[in-house]
Amino acid sequence: MINKIIQPPLRSLLFAPGNHPRKVEKVFNSGADSVILDLEDAVAITEKVSTRDTVVKALVKQSEKIKKPAGYIRVNGLDTEFCLSDLRAVIGPWLSGIVIPKIECPSEIYTIEWCISQIEHEQGLTPGSIDLIPIIETAKGITLIDDIAKTAAQTRITRITFGAADLTADMRMEWSANEKELDYVRSRIALASVNAGLDRPIDTVHIRLDDLTGFSNVTEKARIMGFFGKLCIHPNQIAHTNKIFTPTSSEIKKAKNIVSAFENAEKDGSAAIEVDGQFVDYPVVESARKVLELVKIISHNNDE
């Protein structure tokens, strides 16, 4: 088992097709916490090999800057002829992490983990320094999500995500604007993540680019269901995403009040109190502390 490296929470992860240099250049200034330069679905087969050099050059250039979003690359799937060569071409000190699509079973987690570990060793990188985010995109993957999550927890992986486009196609479902049909999927992924000891999962993309209100609604629902962070496909989605996953001033004030009141009560031997009409015990105060810790991390990242 590899030593896990704590990964910072990412509110927004913005995809950009790796074979469009202008879009790649713009994505770094979008305000997203992370960019994902794509070698998979957004790149034609005839351009997959040449695009590797484009994305690496972009990340190398960004690595020289002081303030920059985390730089990820989505490689092609393990079942393709491109995956291993993608990994060898893009892994280096300029890379924050790999996004691997279409994970369907635990053995694929071990395979991609082994490949990245070998390349890290060849490159002289710290073991486990390259983050890995698997995407679940098929009915088989959802069916085996508990086993996948438990296996992921034994590797460098700290969080997982899912892809609604491929998943709804595979399940012959209609991908509606309100995404109610995805409630079961989100619940399964959130539950599996908690059970395996992973961080909160990252939510899927939303393809209705003309409806930011609808986008915000489904993203807020995902947050309530236990997700943190959102895969985005357009810069206009970033501000909405960051806002949804950033505690509001009232939430921060409430969390501070809960922590302060509880700590005072605990000194007097009480671990069950009322704060502003709300019952507070250890689980509630722990959630409040997590809110305050998240605020510190977001503030620190924004200051860098």
N, C-alpha and C positions, 0 to 999 in steps of 0.2 A: 504493500500500500504506500503510495506516494504521500509525502507531507503536503497537506493542503495549505495554500497561501490565501489569506483572507482577501476577498475581492470586494471592492467598493460597490455600494448600491448604484445601479444605473437606472435613472428614471426614463430616459429616452435613448433608443438605439435606432439610428437612421440608416436605412439601406441606400446604397448608390451603385449603379451598374459599373463594374470595374473597367469596362471598355469605353467609357465616355469620359475622357480626361477633364472636360469642362465641368461635368457634374461631380466628378471626384474632387476637383479643386473647391467647388462651392460647398460641398457637404461638410467640410471641416469648419466652416463659418456659420453653420446653421443654428448653433446654440444647443445642439444635442450633447448629452453626456458621452455618447459613444457613436462612432460611425462604423458601419459594416460594409466594406467594399466587396461586391458580389462577383464571384467567379461561376456561380451556378445558373439559376433560372434566367437571370437578366443578360446572360452572355451567350451568343450563338456558338455552336460547336466549332465552327471554323475559326473563332477568335479566342477560344479558351486558353490556348497555350500562350499566345502573344500577350494576353491580358495580365498574366502573372507579373510580368516585368513592369507593367503600368501601375499596378496597385502597390508593388514593393517600392517603386520610386516615390510614389505619393506619400507612403508612410515614412520613408526615410527622411523626406523633406520636412514632414510634420514633426518628426522626432527631435529636430533641431530647435523647435520653438519651446518657450517656457510654458505657456498656457495652451493646452490642446486637449481635444476629446480623446477618449480611449479609442485605439484603432484596432478593429477586428476585421477578419476576412472570412467570408463564407466560401468554403471550398466545395468542390463537387462531392457527391455521395460516395460512400465506400463501395458501392456496386458498379461504379464507373471506372473507366480506364484513366481518368484524370486525377483521382483523389491523392494518391501517394506522391505524384509529381507536383501537384498543387502544394502539398505540405512541405516538400523539400525546397520548393522555390520561395515560399513566402515566410517561413519561420525564421526569425532573427530578432535581434535586440530592439528593432523598431516596432514589433508586433505586440499588441496587448492580448489578443486571443483569437481562437478559431471558433467559428460557428459551423457545426457539422449537420447537414440536413438528413431527413428521412431515416432517423434511427428507429429500428423496429424491435430489437431484442438486446438482451444484456451482453451477448458475446460481441456485438458491434461496439459497445462502450469500451470493452477491454482492448479491442483491436485498435481503435483510434487513439486510446490512451498510450498503448505500446508504441505506435508509430511516432506520436509527438515526443514521447520520452526519448526515443532513440535519436531523433533529430536534434532535440535539445542537447543531448550529450555530444553529438557531432559538432554542434555550433558553440559548445562551451558555455551554454546558458544554465542558469540555476534550475535544477529539476523542479518541475511544477510551475515555473514562472509564466508559461503561456496558458492563459485561461481557456477553458473549453465549455462551450454552450451547445448542447444537443437540441435539435428540433424534432419533436414528435409530429408526424404528418400523415399517419395511416391508421386504419382501424386496428391493424395488428399491433401497432405501437401503443395505442390507447388500451387495448386488451392486456398488454404486458407491462403497463406503466408502473405497477408496483415493483416488479422485478427490475425494471430498467432504473427506477429511482434508487432502489437499494444498491444496485451495482454502481451507479454513478457516485453514490456517497462514499464508496471505497476508493475513489480515484480523486483526481484534481478538481472534478466538477463540483460546483457549489450551488448551481441553479439550472433549471431546464426551461424550455419554452415549447410552444407548439405552433404549427402552421395551418391556419384555417383553410387556405385555398386548396392545398392538396388533400387535406383531411375531408373536407366536405365533398370534394370530387370522388374520393375513394369510397365514401359512405353513401354516395348518391343522394346527398342532402342539398337543399336549397340554402345558400348562404344569404340570409336576410339582413336587412339594414340594422335591426335591433339585436341580431345574433342570439336570440333566445334559444335556438337549437344547439348552441354551444355551451349552455349552462352545465349540462352533464359532463362534458369534456373538461371544462374548467374545474368543476368540483373534483373530478377524479385526479387531475394533475395536482391541484392544491393539496388534496388529502395525501396523495402518494409522496409529495415533497416533504410535508410535515412528518409523516411516518418514517421516512428514510433519514430525517435529520438534515435535509437540504434547506437552503435559503428559500424565500418565497419565489415562485416561478415568475417568468417574464411573459406578458400577454402577447397574443398574436397581432398581426397587422389588421388594419381595417381599410377596405378598398374603396369606400365611398368618399372620394376626395372632395366632392361638392357639398358635403354635409358635415361640417365641423361640430355642430350641435349633437348630431347622432354619434359622431366619433367620441366626443367627450362623455356622452351617456354610457356607451359600452365600456369605455376605459374606466370610468368611475365604478361601474358594476364589477369589473375585473378586480379593481383595488379592494372593494368590499368583500369579494370572494376569496381574498388572500393572495392576490398577485401583487408584485411590485415591479414596475417598469413596463415599457411598451415598445414593441417593434413598430417602427414608423416607415412609411414609404414616400412621404412628402414633407418638405421643410415647414409647411403651414401647420403640420400636426405637432411640431415640437413644443411650442409655447403652451399649448393646451395640455400636453402630456406632462411636462415639467410641473405645471401648476397643480395638476391632480395628485401627483406623487410627492408634493412638498407640503408639509404640515402648515396649516393656516395660522395666523397670529392668535386666533381664539383657541385653536387646538394646542398651541404651544403654551398659552397662558393656563389652560385647563390642566395640562400635563404637569406644569410647574406647581400648581396649587395642590394637585393630588400627591406629588412626591413630597412636597414640604409638609403638608398636613399629616401624611402617613408616617414620615420619619419622626415627627414630634410625638405622634400617638404611640409609635413603637417604643420610644424611650420610656413611656409610662406603662408599657406592658400590653398595649392594645394593638391587635392586627386586623381589626374589622371596624371601620369607621364610616361616617357619612361626610362627603365633600360636595357642597353645592347640590344637594339632593340626590347624589349618586352613592350607592354602596361601593366601598373600596376595601379590597383585601389584597393579598400578595399578587395574584394574577393581574389585577387591575393596575396596581402600582408598577408592576414589571412592564406592562404595555405602555404606561406613561413614560417610563425611563427610556424605552426604545424610541419613542417619539422624539425625546430630547436628544438622544444620541444621533438619530438620523439628521436632525437639524444641524448638529455640529459638523457632521460629515459633509452635508450639502454646502454649508457655509465655507468649510475648508476648501472643498473642491472649487468653489466659485472664486475663491481668493487666490488660487494658484495661478 
